[in-house]
């Protein structure tokens, strides 16, 4: 049953109804709190709703359930950038690059985060 809720969450996400997506992913997680993909996808929906702290929580939970989930680190790094916590963003990007050194998008995003961190110091 939890997979049906997860799939409905995916459908609502594709339709751009991010609150309904969150609601369905949440129901899936009530039924099975080990659904890594539901945490990850709910985090994406929270991001679309600009609820960045909740998105960080969900991506952190996905990482705790699967420490090798590279995309969760990358996405959480982006979220930390939105929250202007560049040190945590850099830590997540470094974790990705440690697992996959040739991930060029992450390497580029890391450079952007470094520049943002420096810019914040002078504002």
C-alpha positions in Angstrom: 0.0 0.0 0.0 2.9 2.4 0.8 4.1 2.1 -2.8 0.8 3.2 -4.1 1.0 6.4 -2.0 4.5 6.9 -3.1 3.5 6.6 -6.8 0.6 9.0 -6.2 3.1 11.4 -4.7 5.2 11.1 -7.9 2.1 11.8 -10.0 1.2 14.9 -8.0 4.8 16.1 -8.2 4.7 15.7 -12.0 1.5 17.7 -12.1 3.1 20.5 -10.1 0.9 19.9 -7.0 3.7 19.8 -4.6 1.6 19.9 -1.4 -0.4 16.9 -2.5 2.9 15.2 -3.4 4.2 15.9 0.2 1.0 14.6 1.7 1.2 11.3 -0.3 4.9 10.7 0.4 4.2 11.4 4.1 1.4 8.7 4.1 3.8 6.3 2.4 6.4 7.0 5.1 3.8 6.5 7.9 3.2 3.0 6.5 6.9 2.3 5.9 9.4 4.7 7.4 12.3 3.0 5.6 11.3 4.2 2.1 14.4 6.1 1.1 13.0 7.3 -2.2 9.9 8.8 -0.4 12.2 10.8 1.8 14.2 11.9 -1.2 11.2 12.8 -3.3 9.4 14.5 -0.5 12.5 16.6 0.1 12.3 17.6 -3.6 8.7 18.6 -3.2 9.5 20.6 0.0 12.2 22.4 -2.1 9.6 23.3 -4.7 7.4 24.7 -1.8 10.5 26.6 -0.6 10.5 24.8 2.7 14.2 24.3 2.7 14.7 23.2 6.3 12.1 20.4 5.9 13.8 19.4 2.6 17.2 19.2 4.4 15.6 17.0 7.1 14.3 14.6 4.5 17.5 14.4 2.5 19.4 13.9 5.8 17.1 11.0 6.6 17.6 9.5 3.1 21.4 9.7 3.7 21.1 8.1 7.1 19.3 5.2 5.5 21.7 5.0 2.5 25.0 6.7 3.1 26.0 6.1 -0.5 23.1 8.0 -2.0 25.1 10.6 -3.9 22.2 12.6 -5.2 20.9 13.2 -1.7 24.2 14.7 -0.7 24.3 16.9 -3.9 20.7 18.1 -3.4 21.2 18.7 0.3 24.3 20.7 -0.6 22.2 22.9 -2.9 19.6 23.3 -0.1 22.4 24.4 2.3 23.4 27.0 -0.3 19.8 28.3 -0.4 20.0 28.6 3.4 23.4 30.4 3.1 25.2 27.6 5.0 28.1 27.3 2.6 30.3 25.3 5.0 27.7 22.5 5.2 27.1 22.7 1.4 30.9 22.3 0.8 30.9 19.3 3.2 28.2 17.6 1.2 29.9 18.4 -2.2 33.1 17.0 -0.8 31.3 13.8 0.3 30.0 13.4 -3.2 33.4 14.0 -4.8 35.0 11.5 -2.4 32.6 8.8 -3.7 32.6 10.0 -7.3 35.6 12.2 -8.1 34.6 12.7 -11.8 31.1 14.2 -11.0 31.7 17.4 -12.9 28.4 19.1 -12.0 29.2 18.7 -8.3 32.7 20.0 -8.8 31.3 23.1 -10.6 28.7 23.7 -7.9 31.3 23.4 -5.3 33.3 26.2 -6.9 30.1 28.3 -7.0 29.6 27.7 -3.3 33.1 28.7 -2.5 32.6 32.0 -4.4 29.2 32.6 -2.6 30.9 32.0 0.7 33.6 34.5 -0.1 31.0 37.0 -1.3 29.0 36.6 1.9 32.1 37.6 3.9 32.2 41.0 2.2 28.5 41.9 2.4 
